[in-house]
Amino acid sequence: MLEGVDVTHEISSVQRQVGRKLFGPGEARVVTISRTYDAPLEDLWDACTNPERIPRWFLPVSGELRLGGRFELQGNASGTIERCDPPRGFFATWEFGGEVSWIELRLTPVAEERTRFELDHIAHVDDERWAEFGPGAVGVGWDMGLLGLSRHLATGASVDPAESMAWLASDEGRRYVTLSSAAWGEANAASGEPEEAARAAAERTTAAYTGA
C-alpha cells in the first residue's frame, strides 16, 4: 500500500502550525495539521467518520461514533465526541496514557471536488516536556495518519498495519519520519520557539520514532 510513496510530495502537501490558546484551566498548546484532498466534502467526511472506513487508512475503531458517544482506536487513544457538525467537523476528547487532550476536525470545501482537512490537537503540556520533543511528539503521528488517508482517497485501497510498520522501518519510511519531524521543528520555530531548541526537539522526536 505504501510502496512507491513520493515522500517529498507527501511531506510538502501538508501544512503545519504550532500555537497556544486559553483552554479550560489555562493555556494550552495547539498543534494544527492540514491538507487539501481531491475529494468532495461528503466523501472526506465519510472517510473520517464511518467506522467501516476509518480502519482502511487509520486504525480499527469501536464504540458509538455519535454526539456524546465513546470511541476507542485499537492500541491507541479513546475519547468522547463532545460536538458534531456533519459534514463539517467534530470535537472530541483524546485520552491516552492516562492523560486527556482534545482534537477538533474541520472540513472545508475549496472546490467542487476538493476539500481541506484541518485538525487541531489541543493539550496542556508543561514547558519541560514540550522542550523535550515539541510538537512532533503528536505531529509525526498525525502526518502518518494523513499519509494513510491520502493513499486511501487516491486508490480506494486499505492500509495494512503490518505493511505500514514494515514501510516505516524501511529507508524511505525513516526518511519520511525524519522530514516530518524536521517540518514540525520548523513550525515550532516559526511559532517563537528558539531555533536551536526547536531543532534539538525535532532530532529527539526522529530518534524516538525511528529507534535511532
C-alpha positions in Angstrom: 0.0 0.0 0.0 2.8 2.5 0.9 5.3 1.2 -1.6 6.1 3.9 -4.2 5.2 6.8 -1.9 6.6 10.1 -3.1 7.9 11.1 0.3 8.9 14.7 -0.7 5.5 15.3 -2.2 3.6 13.9 0.7 5.5 16.0 3.2 5.2 19.2 1.2 1.5 18.7 0.7 0.8 19.1 4.4 0.7 22.4 6.3 1.8 22.5 10.0 1.2 25.2 12.6 2.0 25.5 16.3 0.3 27.9 18.7 -1.2 28.5 22.1 -4.7 29.3 23.3 -6.6 29.7 26.6 -8.5 26.5 27.0 -10.1 25.1 30.2 -7.9 25.6 33.2 -5.2 27.5 31.5 -3.0 28.0 28.4 -2.8 25.0 26.1 -0.5 24.1 23.2 -2.2 23.7 19.8 -0.7 21.6 17.0 -2.5 22.1 13.7 -2.2 19.9 10.6 -4.0 20.5 7.4 -4.1 19.2 3.8 -6.3 19.7 0.8 -7.6 16.4 -0.8 -9.1 15.7 -4.2 -12.3 14.5 -2.7 -15.8 16.1 -2.2 -16.8 17.2 1.3 -19.2 14.3 1.9 -16.7 11.7 0.8 -14.0 13.0 3.1 -16.4 13.3 6.0 -17.4 9.6 5.4 -13.7 8.6 5.3 -13.2 10.3 8.7 -16.3 9.2 10.5 -17.5 5.8 9.0 -16.4 3.1 11.4 -16.1 0.6 8.5 -13.9 3.0 6.6 -11.6 4.5 9.3 -9.6 1.3 9.6 -8.8 1.4 5.9 -6.5 4.3 6.5 -6.0 4.8 10.2 -6.8 2.2 13.0 -9.7 -0.1 13.8 -12.3 1.8 15.8 -15.0 0.6 18.2 -17.8 2.4 20.1 -20.5 4.8 19.2 -19.5 7.4 16.6 -22.2 9.9 17.5 -22.6 13.0 19.7 -21.9 12.0 23.2 -20.6 8.6 22.2 -17.4 6.9 23.3 -14.9 5.6 20.9 -11.7 3.6 21.1 -8.9 3.3 18.5 -7.3 -0.1 18.7 -4.0 0.2 20.6 -4.2 3.9 20.7 -6.5 6.6 22.1 -10.1 6.6 23.3 -12.4 9.5 23.8 -15.8 11.1 23.8 -17.4 13.0 20.9 -18.4 16.3 22.5 -19.5 18.3 19.4 -20.5 17.1 16.0 -21.5 19.2 12.9 -21.8 16.8 9.9 -20.3 17.0 7.4 -18.2 19.9 8.6 -16.4 18.6 11.6 -16.4 17.4 15.2 -14.7 18.0 18.6 -13.7 15.1 20.9 -11.5 14.2 23.8 -8.3 12.3 23.1 -7.5 10.1 26.1 -4.1 8.3 26.0 -1.7 7.2 28.6 -3.8 8.4 31.5 -3.9 11.9 30.1 -6.7 13.9 28.3 -6.2 16.2 25.3 -8.6 17.2 22.6 -9.0 17.1 18.9 -11.0 19.3 16.6 -11.6 18.4 12.9 -12.7 21.0 10.4 -13.6 20.1 6.8 -14.0 23.0 4.3 -14.8 22.6 0.6 -12.5 24.6 -1.6 -13.8 23.5 -5.0 -16.4 21.1 -6.2 -14.2 18.0 -5.8 -11.6 19.4 -3.3 -11.8 19.6 0.4 -9.5 21.0 3.1 -8.9 18.7 6.1 -7.7 20.7 9.2 -7.2 19.1 12.6 -6.2 20.8 15.9 -4.7 18.7 18.7 -5.0 20.7 21.9 -3.1 19.8 25.1 -1.9 21.2 28.3 1.8 20.4 28.2 4.3 21.6 30.7 7.4 23.5 29.4 9.8 20.7 30.4 8.0 18.0 28.4 7.4 20.4 25.4 11.1 21.2 25.4 12.0 17.5 25.0 10.0 16.7 21.9 8.0 19.7 20.9 5.0 19.3 18.5 6.5 16.4 16.7 5.5 14.1 19.6 2.0 14.1 18.2 2.6 15.8 14.9 4.6 12.9 13.3 1.8 10.5 14.2 -0.8 12.7 12.6 1.4 13.1 9.5 1.4 9.3 9.2 -2.4 9.3 9.5 -2.8 11.8 6.8 -0.5 9.8 4.6 -2.7 6.8 5.0 -5.8 8.9 4.2 -4.1 10.3 1.1 -3.4 6.8 -0.2 -6.8 5.6 0.6 -8.6 8.5 -1.1 -6.3 8.2 -4.2 -6.6 4.4 -4.6 -9.6 3.2 -2.6 -7.3 0.6 -1.1 -6.8 -0.2 2.6 -3.7 0.3 4.6 -2.4 -2.9 6.1 -1.0 -2.1 9.6 1.8 -4.7 9.3 2.8 -3.4 5.9 2.8 0.2 7.2 5.1 -0.8 10.1 7.4 -2.5 7.7 7.4 0.5 5.4 8.2 2.8 8.4 11.2 0.6 9.2 12.5 1.0 5.6 14.9 3.6 4.3 12.0 5.5 2.7 9.9 5.3 5.9 12.7 6.6 8.1 13.2 9.4 5.6 9.5 10.3 5.8 9.7 10.4 9.6 12.8 12.5 9.6 11.3 15.0 7.1 8.1 15.1 9.1 9.9 15.7 12.4 12.1 18.4 10.8 9.0 20.1 9.4 7.4 20.2 12.8 10.6 21.6 14.2 10.3 24.4 11.6 6.7 25.1 12.6 7.8 25.1 16.2 10.5 27.7 15.5 8.0 29.8 13.4 5.8 29.9 16.5 8.5 31.6 18.5 10.5 28.7 20.0 14.3 29.3 19.8 15.5 27.7 16.6 18.2 25.6 18.2 15.8 24.3 20.8 13.2 23.5 18.2 15.8 21.7 16.1 17.1 19.7 19.0 13.5 18.6 20.0 12.9 17.5 16.4 16.0 15.4 16.4 14.9 13.7 19.6 11.5 13.1 18.1 13.1 11.5 15.0 15.2 9.2 17.2 12.1 8.2 19.3 10.1 7.2 16.2 13.0 5.5 14.3 14.8 3.9 17.2 18.0 5.7 16.1 
